[in-house]
Amino acid sequence: MNVAVGYEAGMNNKGHDNVFIGSSTGSGNITGSGNVFLGPEVGSTGDHSDTLMIDNSATDTPLIYGEFNNDLVKVNGGLEVSTTTGALIVPRLDATTIAGLTAEDGMVVYNTTSNKFNFRIAATWKEMIGE
């Protein structure tokens, strides 16, 4: 079963467990399942499955993109975290887990083995120096 709200939202979809909210949302998603598309024409550029897309137009790089099956969320733009009652918490991993990551430059983790932040720079993990 799919949920569709908006003119022609999800109109061509033969998949299941999709949520389409917005005019023509998901119109290009013919067989995909397990999606959440929010915004006019979002998800209209092709088939997707297990995907989150939030934007205000048809695009392959929506403002917010996610893959439910990979526990992945991407923000295509700046991200501001603002709070007066909490803090940003980066992933906390032991050294063995960090070494096994499919790493990209720019990654930041807290190493629970050394109790220090690790940064991925020039294809190498670097440890923050200092106390």
N, C-alpha and C positions, 0 to 999 in steps of 0.2 A: 504494500500500500504506500502511496505517495501523498504528500500534502502540498497543495499548490494554491498560492494566494496572489492574484494579479492577472491582468489581461494576458492570455496565452502563456502563462507560467507553466513550465513542464509539459507543454501540449504534445510534444512528440515522444516523450519518454516512455519506454517499455520496461524500464528497470523497476526496482522496488526500494523502499525505505529511503526515499529522497524527500527533502524539504526545499521547495522553491518559493521564494517570497520576492515579488517584484514583477513588473511588466516584462514579458518575454524571457524571464529568468529560466535558464536551463533548456532553452528551445533547441540548442544544438546537441544536447545530451540525450542521445537516442536509447542506448542500452545500459548506461551507467547506473550504479546503485550505491546506496549508502552515502549520499551527498547532502550537504547543506549549502545552498546558494542564496545569498541575500543581496538584493539590489537589482535595479533594472538591467536586463540583458546579461547579467552575470551567469557564467556557465553556458553561454550560447555559442562558444567557439569550438566545441568538439565534445567527444565522449570523455567522461571522468567517472571514477569510482572511488569511494571512501575519501572524498575531497571536501574541504571547506573553502569557500570563496566569498569574500565580502568586498564590494566596491559599488560604484554608482554608474558603471558602464561595462560594455563588453570588452574584456581585456584578458590577455594570457598572464598578466602580472598584476593581480588584484591587490588592493591595499593590504588585505589580510588573506593569507593562503595557508591551508593546512592539509595534512595527510593523516587521516584517522588511523590507518593501518600501520603507519610508521611513527606515531606519536610526535609529529613534526608540525610546528607553526612558524611561518615566516611573515615578517612585516616588511612590505615593500615601500619604505619611507622611513622617516625619523620616528623614533619611539621615545617618549618621555615618561619616566616613572616619577610620580610626585606623591609624597606622603609625609605626614607629620607624626604618624603612629607606628611606622614599621620601617623596613629596609629591603633593599634588593638582595636576594639570596641567589648566588650562582650555584651551579651543580657542585656537589661535594662527593669526590671520588677518591678511592685509594690509588696508589702509584701503579699497581698492576692494571687496574681498569683504565686509567689514563693512557698507559702505554698501548692498550688494545683498541683505542678509539680510531675511527676513520677521521683523522684530524684535518682541519683547515686552518690556515693562518687567520689570526684574529680571535680564536677561541680562548675562553677564560674558564678555569675551574679552580676549585679549592681542593688542594691535595691533603687528604686526611692522614696520609702517612707522614708527611713532613710538616703538616700544619701551616702550609704556606700557599699563596696563590701561584698558579702556573699559567703562563701565557704561551700561545702558539705563535712564534715569530720565525719567518724564513724557514718553514718546514721543520722547526725544532721546538720542543717544549723548553721554556725558560722559567726558572723559579724566581719569584720576587725576593729581593735581598732586603734584609733588615728585620727588625723586630716590631 
